[in-house]
Amino acid sequence: MKRTAILASVALASVLACGQAAAQTEPIVFVHGYSGNSGNWSTMISRFTASGYPSNKLYGFNYNSFLSSDTASGAQLASYVNTVRARHGGEKISIVAHSNGGLVSRAYRVFNGGSSQMRRFVTLGTPHLGTTSAYACFSPACYDMWPGSLFILRLAGRGCDRSLWSALDGVIIPATNAICGNSTQVAPVNHLALLTDGSVYNAVRAALR
């Protein structure tokens, strides 16, 4: 009986050790959308840290969406990711991106070899097929978000992984243009609420698995 109990304890310890080893702890880079900044992620990042995720593995990337094309910003993201990976022994990273940040990240994945440096890529309300709302702004990144833009044609559907989208997004028009790769429809929240809604956070954590 005693030997059986010891073997059971050893087996349980092995299961727990395997679970801990498999836990997701890679560096995560958060990429903001058009006219945003890394501060847009404060609520979501606080949820990550509250769940026990290592705060020193959560990074916010900033780029100038008013002056730079998504291709140029994607190249800057590539340099930033190289720096992050160097801090963590070359470990692969994951990216969580909102809105236009998803297009910047796809540029990195497709044109700068980013796919091989990443474990997971999750987008929130990204205009993967463009959005008609981008006709109202004028900048290189806006032009990239136009439906049928040269940038979107060059991507040719490449660089997607997991996409989360809301039927009531309001900025991505039509809302289904945020679908790319393995997609999940989240709670009916607006475009900015994708950054702060608790159920969307849960969907992000599930998509990162």
PyMOL commands that set and color helices and strands:
alter all, ss='L'
color gray80, all
select helices_A, chain A and resi 2-22+38-50+55-57+70-87+100-111+114-117+132-136+140-145+150-155+175-178+192-195+198-207
alter helices_A, ss='H'
color red, helices_A
select strands_A, chain A and resi 28-31+58-61+93-98+118-124+162-165+182-185
alter strands_A, ss='S'
color yellow, strands_A
deselect
rebuild
show_as cartoon
